[in-house]
């Protein structure tokens, strides 16, 4: 393409005009160049949106991980408290049976 442009430029400098075919070719190349620039601009915009969405997703993942840690900590504390109730309560009391059943439900085994 650069070769053709150089030939047209040389012809224009020599003759002071360009042929209709060369003029049409130049218009076509210019139109193509504008379309390519529009496509590049749209691609960049799309890329910015994607990057922004990725950042938001990363932030959400970090938030969810922090929330998960808090919940796990509370869950472990609740299990410890239920174990304490089970261990302190007499085996025939309602508190013992409640704690035993709660532990079975929460961790899958009692005692």
Secondary structure, DSSP 4 states (H G I P E B T S, - for coil): -HHHHHHHHHHHHHHSS--HHHHHHHHHHHHHHHHHHHHHHHHHHHHHHHHHHHHHHHHHHHHHHHHHHHHHHHHHHHHHHHHHHHHHS-TTSHHHHHHHHHHHHHHS---
